């Protein structure tokens, strides 16, 4: 093991720079925390938009009719995917079996 000696003044300067760096990183992380999720919709939002129940929405997911992402056991949908579903030949008819 190699031991390196530095002056107290140099050590204090290093600590100050490290603290400054830490604060900047924390600030940047805070600014961007959940920014991406703010534009995503949860189950309740989508059910209200489509006028369907949570069970029907689950059926849509199971049949692959609407893309979704699961984050920490919570399901999210991109607004553009919900819009596509709304545009598709009226969503209630998609559940009918041929």
Number of C-alpha atoms within 10 A of each C-alpha: 3 3 5 5 6 8 8 9 9 10 12 11 12 12 12 12 12 12 12 12 12 12 12 12 12 11 12 11 11 11 10 9 11 10 10 8 13 8 12 17 17 18 17 13 14 21 16 11 12 16 13 14 14 14 10 14 19 14 14 17 13 11 11 10 17 17 14 18 13 10 9 6 7 9 13 20 20 17 15 10 14 19 13 12 19 14 10 12 10 10 17 14 9 14 12 7 5 4
